[in-house]
Amino acid sequence: MQELSSCKTAIENCKETRTFSIAHLYKEEKAMDMHIHDCYELYYSIFGGKQFLIDNRFYSIAPGDLFIINQYESHKLTQIDSCVHERIVLSIHPDYVKRLSSNQTNLDHCFSDRDEHFQHKLSLNKEQQTRFLYYINKITSADGFAHDIIEQAAFMELLVMINTLSSANAAQTVHTGYKYSHQVEDILAYINQNISQPITMEQLCGRFYLSSSYICRIFKAATGTTINKYITARRISIAKAQLNAGSSVFEAFERSGFSDYSNFFKAFTKAVGVSPKKYANLSVS
């Protein structure tokens, strides 16, 4: 399998082949704004990442950290090194993982099992880092006869490793994996608790007794994005989950918190690449 040098190219290739792609990224590619996509994502930090925002959680990043992100979770790198930012990102089609699973082994577990205590970050030790990179190298260097089988076998072994580590990680203390300022934490919690209702800057100012300029400044400083962009990304994530669960387009619109259908349609189509109706049809098929 070819190792790509663009995350966007990897995502498009994943969607086209309905399997998975690997991108080895450096500083050259700018980190994306708050976003969601239809592929699962595994983000492995080599150097230069500092902070990740996934939904309403901040995670610090160190070399050897691995992040597990599903297709409904909005995410953004909020702090990176100004000089070097090296990482390996796997874009994985959800249907492919389900096809590889068996009645006894659900390889999709680490992506689909989400509760309030789920930890997106795995901090790999030296041995685990070596194993992870071994599988990546085996996949990207496979060539000649049976290269596709070698790639798939190594990928399955990689998923077994990640699921095993994720299950062990879930048993540990639930509050050790992320941190952020108390004010931004409270704002994020309030937004996510009320995401299906209208949220205005006036509400936030009244709720937290802070000026709008101060709220905007600390939120952007902590998350790297604006409040409006964050709210929009979260609502699109909810709408996608609703459509995948079989809800109608109008039900997804109502439950995601958009106050205007036209804005919902435009924002969804821009973020996802297809209209809500087409996305719903693709989910059913």
LOGU-125166 format. One record per residue (C-alpha): residue in one letter; x, y, z; residue number from 0. Coordinates in steps of 0.05 Angstrom, whole numbers, plus 5000, padded with zeros to 4 digits. Layout:
<sites>
<site><resn>A</resn><x>X</x><y>Y</y><z>Z</z><resi>NUM</resi></site>
...
</sites>
This chain:
<sites>
<site><resn>M</resn><x>5000</x><y>5000</y><z>5000</z><resi>0</resi></site>
<site><resn>Q</resn><x>5026</x><y>5069</y><z>4982</z><resi>1</resi></site>
<site><resn>E</resn><x>5041</x><y>5115</y><z>5041</z><resi>2</resi></site>
<site><resn>L</resn><x>5007</x><y>5181</y><z>5025</z><resi>3</resi></site>
<site><resn>S</resn><x>5031</x><y>5251</y><z>5043</z><resi>4</resi></site>
<site><resn>S</resn><x>4964</x><y>5285</y><z>5050</z><resi>5</resi></site>
<site><resn>C</resn><x>4909</x><y>5272</y><z>5101</z><resi>6</resi></site>
<site><resn>K</resn><x>4855</x><y>5297</y><z>5053</z><resi>7</resi></site>
<site><resn>T</resn><x>4880</x><y>5250</y><z>4999</z><resi>8</resi></site>
<site><resn>A</resn><x>4879</x><y>5192</y><z>5048</z><resi>9</resi></site>
<site><resn>I</resn><x>4807</x><y>5207</y><z>5068</z><resi>10</resi></site>
<site><resn>E</resn><x>4785</x><y>5210</y><z>4995</z><resi>11</resi></site>
<site><resn>N</resn><x>4822</x><y>5146</y><z>4979</z><resi>12</resi></site>
<site><resn>C</resn><x>4791</x><y>5111</y><z>5038</z><resi>13</resi></site>
<site><resn>K</resn><x>4721</x><y>5132</y><z>5016</z><resi>14</resi></site>
<site><resn>E</resn><x>4735</x><y>5110</y><z>4944</z><resi>15</resi></site>
<site><resn>T</resn><x>4764</x><y>5042</y><z>4961</z><resi>16</resi></site>
<site><resn>R</resn><x>4720</x><y>5030</y><z>5022</z><resi>17</resi></site>
<site><resn>T</resn><x>4781</x><y>5001</y><z>5058</z><resi>18</resi></site>
<site><resn>F</resn><x>4836</x><y>5043</y><z>5091</z><resi>19</resi></site>
<site><resn>S</resn><x>4893</x><y>5090</y><z>5075</z><resi>20</resi></site>
<site><resn>I</resn><x>4956</x><y>5113</y><z>5111</z><resi>21</resi></site>
<site><resn>A</resn><x>4986</x><y>5183</y><z>5109</z><resi>22</resi></site>
<site><resn>H</resn><x>5053</x><y>5202</y><z>5138</z><resi>23</resi></site>
<site><resn>L</resn><x>5048</x><y>5277</y><z>5150</z><resi>24</resi></site>
<site><resn>Y</resn><x>5098</x><y>5332</y><z>5165</z><resi>25</resi></site>
<site><resn>K</resn><x>5092</x><y>5406</y><z>5178</z><resi>26</resi></site>
<site><resn>E</resn><x>5078</x><y>5419</y><z>5104</z><resi>27</resi></site>
<site><resn>E</resn><x>5004</x><y>5402</y><z>5110</z><resi>28</resi></site>
<site><resn>K</resn><x>4966</x><y>5452</y><z>5153</z><resi>29</resi></site>
<site><resn>A</resn><x>4924</x><y>5421</y><z>5208</z><resi>30</resi></site>
<site><resn>M</resn><x>4849</x><y>5423</y><z>5191</z><resi>31</resi></site>
<site><resn>D</resn><x>4799</x><y>5467</y><z>5227</z><resi>32</resi></site>
<site><resn>M</resn><x>4746</x><y>5433</y><z>5271</z><resi>33</resi></site>
<site><resn>H</resn><x>4719</x><y>5378</y><z>5226</z><resi>34</resi></site>
<site><resn>I</resn><x>4685</x><y>5310</y><z>5220</z><resi>35</resi></site>
<site><resn>H</resn><x>4689</x><y>5259</y><z>5165</z><resi>36</resi></site>
<site><resn>D</resn><x>4658</x><y>5192</y><z>5147</z><resi>37</resi></site>
<site><resn>C</resn><x>4721</x><y>5152</y><z>5161</z><resi>38</resi></site>
<site><resn>Y</resn><x>4748</x><y>5128</y><z>5227</z><resi>39</resi></site>
<site><resn>E</resn><x>4815</x><y>5160</y><z>5244</z><resi>40</resi></site>
<site><resn>L</resn><x>4876</x><y>5135</y><z>5280</z><resi>41</resi></site>
<site><resn>Y</resn><x>4925</x><y>5191</y><z>5295</z><resi>42</resi></site>
<site><resn>Y</resn><x>4995</x><y>5171</y><z>5318</z><resi>43</resi></site>
<site><resn>S</resn><x>5040</x><y>5226</y><z>5344</z><resi>44</resi></site>
<site><resn>I</resn><x>5114</x><y>5224</y><z>5326</z><resi>45</resi></site>
<site><resn>F</resn><x>5133</x><y>5295</y><z>5343</z><resi>46</resi></site>
<site><resn>G</resn><x>5105</x><y>5365</y><z>5348</z><resi>47</resi></site>
<site><resn>G</resn><x>5033</x><y>5356</y><z>5369</z><resi>48</resi></site>
<site><resn>K</resn><x>5014</x><y>5391</y><z>5434</z><resi>49</resi></site>
<site><resn>Q</resn><x>4938</x><y>5390</y><z>5443</z><resi>50</resi></site>
<site><resn>F</resn><x>4878</x><y>5355</y><z>5413</z><resi>51</resi></site>
<site><resn>L</resn><x>4804</x><y>5375</y><z>5420</z><resi>52</resi></site>
<site><resn>I</resn><x>4757</x><y>5317</y><z>5408</z><resi>53</resi></site>
<site><resn>D</resn><x>4683</x><y>5336</y><z>5417</z><resi>54</resi></site>
<site><resn>N</resn><x>4686</x><y>5370</y><z>5485</z><resi>55</resi></site>
<site><resn>R</resn><x>4751</x><y>5341</y><z>5511</z><resi>56</resi></site>
<site><resn>F</resn><x>4822</x><y>5369</y><z>5508</z><resi>57</resi></site>
<site><resn>Y</resn><x>4879</x><y>5319</y><z>5507</z><resi>58</resi></site>
<site><resn>S</resn><x>4953</x><y>5335</y><z>5514</z><resi>59</resi></site>
<site><resn>I</resn><x>4997</x><y>5302</y><z>5460</z><resi>60</resi></site>
<site><resn>A</resn><x>5064</x><y>5269</y><z>5469</z><resi>61</resi></site>
<site><resn>P</resn><x>5106</x><y>5227</y><z>5421</z><resi>62</resi></site>
<site><resn>G</resn><x>5078</x><y>5157</y><z>5420</z><resi>63</resi></site>
<site><resn>D</resn><x>5006</x><y>5178</y><z>5435</z><resi>64</resi></site>
<site><resn>L</resn><x>4952</x><y>5145</y><z>5393</z><resi>65</resi></site>
<site><resn>F</resn><x>4883</x><y>5175</y><z>5385</z><resi>66</resi></site>
<site><resn>I</resn><x>4821</x><y>5135</y><z>5365</z><resi>67</resi></site>
<site><resn>I</resn><x>4767</x><y>5177</y><z>5331</z><resi>68</resi></site>
<site><resn>N</resn><x>4702</x><y>5154</y><z>5300</z><resi>69</resi></site>
<site><resn>Q</resn><x>4660</x><y>5184</y><z>5244</z><resi>70</resi></site>
<site><resn>Y</resn><x>4614</x><y>5224</y><z>5291</z><resi>71</resi></site>
<site><resn>E</resn><x>4668</x><y>5259</y><z>5333</z><resi>72</resi></site>
<site><resn>S</resn><x>4688</x><y>5330</y><z>5313</z><resi>73</resi></site>
<site><resn>H</resn><x>4761</x><y>5342</y><z>5325</z><resi>74</resi></site>
<site><resn>K</resn><x>4818</x><y>5391</y><z>5315</z><resi>75</resi></site>
<site><resn>L</resn><x>4891</x><y>5398</y><z>5333</z><resi>76</resi></site>
<site><resn>T</resn><x>4890</x><y>5461</y><z>5375</z><resi>77</resi></site>
<site><resn>Q</resn><x>4964</x><y>5468</y><z>5389</z><resi>78</resi></site>
<site><resn>I</resn><x>5023</x><y>5444</y><z>5348</z><resi>79</resi></site>
<site><resn>D</resn><x>5097</x><y>5457</y><z>5346</z><resi>80</resi></site>
<site><resn>S</resn><x>5115</x><y>5517</y><z>5303</z><resi>81</resi></site>
<site><resn>C</resn><x>5173</x><y>5481</y><z>5269</z><resi>82</resi></site>
<site><resn>V</resn><x>5160</x><y>5406</y><z>5266</z><resi>83</resi></site>
<site><resn>H</resn><x>5095</x><y>5368</y><z>5266</z><resi>84</resi></site>
<site><resn>E</resn><x>5103</x><y>5295</y><z>5245</z><resi>85</resi></site>
<site><resn>R</resn><x>5047</x><y>5243</y><z>5252</z><resi>86</resi></site>
<site><resn>I</resn><x>5018</x><y>5181</y><z>5220</z><resi>87</resi></site>
<site><resn>V</resn><x>4944</x><y>5183</y><z>5205</z><resi>88</resi></site>
<site><resn>L</resn><x>4902</x><y>5123</y><z>5185</z><resi>89</resi></site>
<site><resn>S</resn><x>4835</x><y>5136</y><z>5151</z><resi>90</resi></site>
<site><resn>I</resn><x>4791</x><y>5074</y><z>5157</z><resi>91</resi></site>
<site><resn>H</resn><x>4724</x><y>5059</y><z>5126</z><resi>92</resi></site>
<site><resn>P</resn><x>4675</x><y>5035</y><z>5180</z><resi>93</resi></site>
<site><resn>D</resn><x>4645</x><y>4981</y><z>5135</z><resi>94</resi></site>
<site><resn>Y</resn><x>4714</x><y>4951</y><z>5123</z><resi>95</resi></site>
<site><resn>V</resn><x>4726</x><y>4941</y><z>5198</z><resi>96</resi></site>
<site><resn>K</resn><x>4658</x><y>4909</y><z>5205</z><resi>97</resi></site>
<site><resn>R</resn><x>4673</x><y>4862</y><z>5147</z><resi>98</resi></site>
<site><resn>L</resn><x>4738</x><y>4840</y><z>5180</z><resi>99</resi></site>
<site><resn>S</resn><x>4704</x><y>4826</y><z>5246</z><resi>100</resi></site>
<site><resn>S</resn><x>4679</x><y>4757</y><z>5265</z><resi>101</resi></site>
<site><resn>N</resn><x>4624</x><y>4730</y><z>5311</z><resi>102</resi></site>
<site><resn>Q</resn><x>4676</x><y>4722</y><z>5366</z><resi>103</resi></site>
<site><resn>T</resn><x>4718</x><y>4785</y><z>5353</z><resi>104</resi></site>
<site><resn>N</resn><x>4691</x><y>4854</y><z>5342</z><resi>105</resi></site>
<site><resn>L</resn><x>4748</x><y>4895</y><z>5312</z><resi>106</resi></site>
<site><resn>D</resn><x>4701</x><y>4955</y><z>5310</z><resi>107</resi></site>
<site><resn>H</resn><x>4695</x><y>4958</y><z>5386</z><resi>108</resi></site>
<site><resn>C</resn><x>4746</x><y>5013</y><z>5398</z><resi>109</resi></site>
<site><resn>F</resn><x>4711</x><y>5058</y><z>5348</z><resi>110</resi></site>
<site><resn>S</resn><x>4638</x><y>5044</y><z>5364</z><resi>111</resi></site>
<site><resn>D</resn><x>4638</x><y>5036</y><z>5440</z><resi>112</resi></site>
<site><resn>R</resn><x>4630</x><y>5107</y><z>5467</z><resi>113</resi></site>
<site><resn>D</resn><x>4607</x><y>5128</y><z>5535</z><resi>114</resi></site>
<site><resn>E</resn><x>4621</x><y>5188</y><z>5579</z><resi>115</resi></site>
<site><resn>H</resn><x>4685</x><y>5157</y><z>5606</z><resi>116</resi></site>
<site><resn>F</resn><x>4715</x><y>5135</y><z>5539</z><resi>117</resi></site>
<site><resn>Q</resn><x>4787</x><y>5156</y><z>5531</z><resi>118</resi></site>
<site><resn>H</resn><x>4807</x><y>5173</y><z>5459</z><resi>119</resi></site>
<site><resn>K</resn><x>4881</x><y>5173</y><z>5476</z><resi>120</resi></site>
<site><resn>L</resn><x>4927</x><y>5113</y><z>5485</z><resi>121</resi></site>
<site><resn>S</resn><x>4997</x><y>5129</y><z>5509</z><resi>122</resi></site>
<site><resn>L</resn><x>5039</x><y>5074</y><z>5479</z><resi>123</resi></site>
<site><resn>N</resn><x>5102</x><y>5051</y><z>5514</z><resi>124</resi></site>
<site><resn>K</resn><x>5167</x><y>5038</y><z>5475</z><resi>125</resi></site>
<site><resn>E</resn><x>5150</x><y>4966</y><z>5460</z><resi>126</resi></site>
<site><resn>Q</resn><x>5079</x><y>4984</y><z>5437</z><resi>127</resi></site>
<site><resn>Q</resn><x>5106</x><y>5041</y><z>5394</z><resi>128</resi></site>
<site><resn>T</resn><x>5154</x><y>4992</y><z>5360</z><resi>129</resi></site>
<site><resn>R</resn><x>5097</x><y>4943</y><z>5347</z><resi>130</resi></site>
<site><resn>F</resn><x>5052</x><y>4998</y><z>5319</z><resi>131</resi></site>
<site><resn>L</resn><x>5107</x><y>5022</y><z>5271</z><resi>132</resi></site>
<site><resn>Y</resn><x>5123</x><y>4950</y><z>5252</z><resi>133</resi></site>
<site><resn>Y</resn><x>5051</x><y>4939</y><z>5228</z><resi>134</resi></site>
<site><resn>I</resn><x>5051</x><y>5006</y><z>5191</z><resi>135</resi></site>
<site><resn>N</resn><x>5117</x><y>4988</y><z>5156</z><resi>136</resi></site>
<site><resn>K</resn><x>5091</x><y>4918</y><z>5139</z><resi>137</resi></site>
<site><resn>I</resn><x>5029</x><y>4948</y><z>5107</z><resi>138</resi></site>
<site><resn>T</resn><x>5064</x><y>5002</y><z>5067</z><resi>139</resi></site>
<site><resn>S</resn><x>5122</x><y>4958</y><z>5044</z><resi>140</resi></site>
<site><resn>A</resn><x>5080</x><y>4899</y><z>5021</z><resi>141</resi></site>
<site><resn>D</resn><x>5094</x><y>4885</y><z>4948</z><resi>142</resi></site>
<site><resn>G</resn><x>5088</x><y>4831</y><z>4896</z><resi>143</resi></site>
<site><resn>F</resn><x>5050</x><y>4766</y><z>4904</z><resi>144</resi></site>
<site><resn>A</resn><x>4996</x><y>4767</y><z>4958</z><resi>145</resi></site>
<site><resn>H</resn><x>5012</x><y>4838</y><z>4978</z><resi>146</resi></site>
<site><resn>D</resn><x>4937</x><y>4851</y><z>4990</z><resi>147</resi></site>
<site><resn>I</resn><x>4933</x><y>4792</y><z>5038</z><resi>148</resi></site>
<site><resn>I</resn><x>4995</x><y>4815</y><z>5075</z><resi>149</resi></site>
<site><resn>E</resn><x>4967</x><y>4885</y><z>5081</z><resi>150</resi></site>
<site><resn>Q</resn><x>4900</x><y>4861</y><z>5107</z><resi>151</resi></site>
<site><resn>A</resn><x>4932</x><y>4812</y><z>5156</z><resi>152</resi></site>
<site><resn>A</resn><x>4978</x><y>4865</y><z>5185</z><resi>153</resi></site>
<site><resn>F</resn><x>4920</x><y>4914</y><z>5190</z><resi>154</resi></site>
<site><resn>M</resn><x>4878</x><y>4863</y><z>5227</z><resi>155</resi></site>
<site><resn>E</resn><x>4935</x><y>4850</y><z>5276</z><resi>156</resi></site>
<site><resn>L</resn><x>4941</x><y>4925</y><z>5286</z><resi>157</resi></site>
<site><resn>L</resn><x>4867</x><y>4930</y><z>5303</z><resi>158</resi></site>
<site><resn>V</resn><x>4872</x><y>4872</y><z>5351</z><resi>159</resi></site>
<site><resn>M</resn><x>4929</x><y>4908</y><z>5387</z><resi>160</resi></site>
<site><resn>I</resn><x>4891</x><y>4974</y><z>5390</z><resi>161</resi></site>
<site><resn>N</resn><x>4827</x><y>4942</y><z>5415</z><resi>162</resi></site>
<site><resn>T</resn><x>4865</x><y>4905</y><z>5469</z><resi>163</resi></site>
<site><resn>L</resn><x>4900</x><y>4968</y><z>5492</z><resi>164</resi></site>
<site><resn>S</resn><x>4835</x><y>5008</y><z>5489</z><resi>165</resi></site>
<site><resn>S</resn><x>4798</x><y>4958</y><z>5532</z><resi>166</resi></site>
<site><resn>A</resn><x>4854</x><y>4959</y><z>5584</z><resi>167</resi></site>
<site><resn>N</resn><x>4855</x><y>5035</y><z>5582</z><resi>168</resi></site>
<site><resn>A</resn><x>4780</x><y>5038</y><z>5597</z><resi>169</resi></site>
<site><resn>A</resn><x>4792</x><y>5004</y><z>5664</z><resi>170</resi></site>
<site><resn>Q</resn><x>4840</x><y>5059</y><z>5687</z><resi>171</resi></site>
<site><resn>T</resn><x>4822</x><y>5125</y><z>5721</z><resi>172</resi></site>
<site><resn>V</resn><x>4775</x><y>5163</y><z>5675</z><resi>173</resi></site>
<site><resn>H</resn><x>4800</x><y>5233</y><z>5689</z><resi>174</resi></site>
<site><resn>T</resn><x>4875</x><y>5226</y><z>5676</z><resi>175</resi></site>
<site><resn>G</resn><x>4875</x><y>5231</y><z>5600</z><resi>176</resi></site>
<site><resn>Y</resn><x>4855</x><y>5303</y><z>5586</z><resi>177</resi></site>
<site><resn>K</resn><x>4858</x><y>5372</y><z>5617</z><resi>178</resi></site>
<site><resn>Y</resn><x>4836</x><y>5443</y><z>5601</z><resi>179</resi></site>
<site><resn>S</resn><x>4819</x><y>5508</y><z>5636</z><resi>180</resi></site>
<site><resn>H</resn><x>4759</x><y>5507</y><z>5682</z><resi>181</resi></site>
<site><resn>Q</resn><x>4725</x><y>5565</y><z>5647</z><resi>182</resi></site>
<site><resn>V</resn><x>4730</x><y>5534</y><z>5578</z><resi>183</resi></site>
<site><resn>E</resn><x>4712</x><y>5467</y><z>5607</z><resi>184</resi></site>
<site><resn>D</resn><x>4648</x><y>5496</y><z>5635</z><resi>185</resi></site>
<site><resn>I</resn><x>4631</x><y>5531</y><z>5570</z><resi>186</resi></site>
<site><resn>L</resn><x>4642</x><y>5466</y><z>5530</z><resi>187</resi></site>
<site><resn>A</resn><x>4599</x><y>5427</y><z>5579</z><resi>188</resi></site>
<site><resn>Y</resn><x>4543</x><y>5478</y><z>5575</z><resi>189</resi></site>
<site><resn>I</resn><x>4545</x><y>5478</y><z>5498</z><resi>190</resi></site>
<site><resn>N</resn><x>4543</x><y>5403</y><z>5494</z><resi>191</resi></site>
<site><resn>Q</resn><x>4487</x><y>5397</y><z>5546</z><resi>192</resi></site>
<site><resn>N</resn><x>4445</x><y>5447</y><z>5506</z><resi>193</resi></site>
<site><resn>I</resn><x>4468</x><y>5432</y><z>5436</z><resi>194</resi></site>
<site><resn>S</resn><x>4398</x><y>5414</y><z>5411</z><resi>195</resi></site>
<site><resn>Q</resn><x>4372</x><y>5483</y><z>5433</z><resi>196</resi></site>
<site><resn>P</resn><x>4389</x><y>5553</y><z>5408</z><resi>197</resi></site>
<site><resn>I</resn><x>4454</x><y>5578</y><z>5439</z><resi>198</resi></site>
<site><resn>T</resn><x>4471</x><y>5652</y><z>5435</z><resi>199</resi></site>
<site><resn>M</resn><x>4530</x><y>5692</y><z>5458</z><resi>200</resi></site>
<site><resn>E</resn><x>4482</x><y>5730</y><z>5503</z><resi>201</resi></site>
<site><resn>Q</resn><x>4464</x><y>5665</y><z>5537</z><resi>202</resi></site>
<site><resn>L</resn><x>4536</x><y>5647</y><z>5549</z><resi>203</resi></site>
<site><resn>C</resn><x>4553</x><y>5716</y><z>5576</z><resi>204</resi></site>
<site><resn>G</resn><x>4494</x><y>5713</y><z>5624</z><resi>205</resi></site>
<site><resn>R</resn><x>4508</x><y>5642</y><z>5645</z><resi>206</resi></site>
<site><resn>F</resn><x>4582</x><y>5653</y><z>5661</z><resi>207</resi></site>
<site><resn>Y</resn><x>4581</x><y>5727</y><z>5679</z><resi>208</resi></site>
<site><resn>L</resn><x>4635</x><y>5741</y><z>5627</z><resi>209</resi></site>
<site><resn>S</resn><x>4638</x><y>5790</y><z>5569</z><resi>210</resi></site>
<site><resn>S</resn><x>4630</x><y>5765</y><z>5498</z><resi>211</resi></site>
<site><resn>S</resn><x>4700</x><y>5789</y><z>5479</z><resi>212</resi></site>
<site><resn>Y</resn><x>4731</x><y>5751</y><z>5537</z><resi>213</resi></site>
<site><resn>I</resn><x>4692</x><y>5687</y><z>5523</z><resi>214</resi></site>
<site><resn>C</resn><x>4712</x><y>5689</y><z>5450</z><resi>215</resi></site>
<site><resn>R</resn><x>4784</x><y>5702</y><z>5467</z><resi>216</resi></site>
<site><resn>I</resn><x>4794</x><y>5646</y><z>5518</z><resi>217</resi></site>
<site><resn>F</resn><x>4754</x><y>5597</y><z>5476</z><resi>218</resi></site>
<site><resn>K</resn><x>4796</x><y>5610</y><z>5413</z><resi>219</resi></site>
<site><resn>A</resn><x>4860</x><y>5608</y><z>5454</z><resi>220</resi></site>
<site><resn>A</resn><x>4842</x><y>5541</y><z>5485</z><resi>221</resi></site>
<site><resn>T</resn><x>4810</x><y>5506</y><z>5425</z><resi>222</resi></site>
<site><resn>G</resn><x>4840</x><y>5540</y><z>5364</z><resi>223</resi></site>
<site><resn>T</resn><x>4770</x><y>5551</y><z>5335</z><resi>224</resi></site>
<site><resn>T</resn><x>4711</x><y>5597</y><z>5346</z><resi>225</resi></site>
<site><resn>I</resn><x>4649</x><y>5582</y><z>5386</z><resi>226</resi></site>
<site><resn>N</resn><x>4605</x><y>5584</y><z>5324</z><resi>227</resi></site>
<site><resn>K</resn><x>4649</x><y>5536</y><z>5285</z><resi>228</resi></site>
<site><resn>Y</resn><x>4652</x><y>5489</y><z>5345</z><resi>229</resi></site>
<site><resn>I</resn><x>4576</x><y>5489</y><z>5353</z><resi>230</resi></site>
<site><resn>T</resn><x>4565</x><y>5478</y><z>5279</z><resi>231</resi></site>
<site><resn>A</resn><x>4614</x><y>5419</y><z>5278</z><resi>232</resi></site>
<site><resn>R</resn><x>4581</x><y>5387</y><z>5338</z><resi>233</resi></site>
<site><resn>R</resn><x>4511</x><y>5395</y><z>5308</z><resi>234</resi></site>
<site><resn>I</resn><x>4532</x><y>5365</y><z>5242</z><resi>235</resi></site>
<site><resn>S</resn><x>4562</x><y>5306</y><z>5280</z><resi>236</resi></site>
<site><resn>I</resn><x>4495</x><y>5296</y><z>5315</z><resi>237</resi></site>
<site><resn>A</resn><x>4457</x><y>5301</y><z>5249</z><resi>238</resi></site>
<site><resn>K</resn><x>4503</x><y>5248</y><z>5217</z><resi>239</resi></site>
<site><resn>A</resn><x>4491</x><y>5201</y><z>5275</z><resi>240</resi></site>
<site><resn>Q</resn><x>4416</x><y>5212</y><z>5270</z><resi>241</resi></site>
<site><resn>L</resn><x>4415</x><y>5198</y><z>5195</z><resi>242</resi></site>
<site><resn>N</resn><x>4457</x><y>5135</y><z>5204</z><resi>243</resi></site>
<site><resn>A</resn><x>4408</x><y>5112</y><z>5257</z><resi>244</resi></site>
<site><resn>G</resn><x>4350</x><y>5117</y><z>5207</z><resi>245</resi></site>
<site><resn>S</resn><x>4320</x><y>5185</y><z>5226</z><resi>246</resi></site>
<site><resn>S</resn><x>4290</x><y>5227</y><z>5170</z><resi>247</resi></site>
<site><resn>V</resn><x>4327</x><y>5289</y><z>5146</z><resi>248</resi></site>
<site><resn>F</resn><x>4277</x><y>5334</y><z>5181</z><resi>249</resi></site>
<site><resn>E</resn><x>4284</x><y>5294</y><z>5246</z><resi>250</resi></site>
<site><resn>A</resn><x>4360</x><y>5301</y><z>5241</z><resi>251</resi></site>
<site><resn>F</resn><x>4352</x><y>5376</y><z>5230</z><resi>252</resi></site>
<site><resn>E</resn><x>4307</x><y>5384</y><z>5290</z><resi>253</resi></site>
<site><resn>R</resn><x>4349</x><y>5342</y><z>5337</z><resi>254</resi></site>
<site><resn>S</resn><x>4416</x><y>5372</y><z>5318</z><resi>255</resi></site>
<site><resn>G</resn><x>4398</x><y>5442</y><z>5342</z><resi>256</resi></site>
<site><resn>F</resn><x>4399</x><y>5482</y><z>5278</z><resi>257</resi></site>
<site><resn>S</resn><x>4346</x><y>5536</y><z>5281</z><resi>258</resi></site>
<site><resn>D</resn><x>4340</x><y>5545</y><z>5206</z><resi>259</resi></site>
<site><resn>Y</resn><x>4334</x><y>5488</y><z>5155</z><resi>260</resi></site>
<site><resn>S</resn><x>4370</x><y>5528</y><z>5101</z><resi>261</resi></site>
<site><resn>N</resn><x>4431</x><y>5538</y><z>5147</z><resi>262</resi></site>
<site><resn>F</resn><x>4429</x><y>5465</y><z>5166</z><resi>263</resi></site>
<site><resn>F</resn><x>4428</x><y>5443</y><z>5093</z><resi>264</resi></site>
<site><resn>K</resn><x>4485</x><y>5489</y><z>5073</z><resi>265</resi></site>
<site><resn>A</resn><x>4529</x><y>5473</y><z>5133</z><resi>266</resi></site>
<site><resn>F</resn><x>4518</x><y>5398</y><z>5127</z><resi>267</resi></site>
<site><resn>T</resn><x>4531</x><y>5396</y><z>5053</z><resi>268</resi></site>
<site><resn>K</resn><x>4594</x><y>5438</y><z>5060</z><resi>269</resi></site>
<site><resn>A</resn><x>4622</x><y>5396</y><z>5117</z><resi>270</resi></site>
<site><resn>V</resn><x>4603</x><y>5327</y><z>5092</z><resi>271</resi></site>
<site><resn>G</resn><x>4607</x><y>5337</y><z>5017</z><resi>272</resi></site>
<site><resn>V</resn><x>4537</x><y>5313</y><z>5001</z><resi>273</resi></site>
<site><resn>S</resn><x>4467</x><y>5337</y><z>5020</z><resi>274</resi></site>
<site><resn>P</resn><x>4432</x><y>5308</y><z>5082</z><resi>275</resi></site>
<site><resn>K</resn><x>4384</x><y>5269</y><z>5038</z><resi>276</resi></site>
<site><resn>K</resn><x>4439</x><y>5238</y><z>4996</z><resi>277</resi></site>
<site><resn>Y</resn><x>4479</x><y>5222</y><z>5059</z><resi>278</resi></site>
<site><resn>A</resn><x>4417</x><y>5187</y><z>5089</z><resi>279</resi></site>
<site><resn>N</resn><x>4408</x><y>5146</y><z>5025</z><resi>280</resi></site>
<site><resn>L</resn><x>4481</x><y>5127</y><z>5024</z><resi>281</resi></site>
<site><resn>S</resn><x>4476</x><y>5106</y><z>5098</z><resi>282</resi></site>
<site><resn>V</resn><x>4417</x><y>5061</y><z>5082</z><resi>283</resi></site>
<site><resn>S</resn><x>4451</x><y>5030</y><z>5022</z><resi>284</resi></site>
</sites>
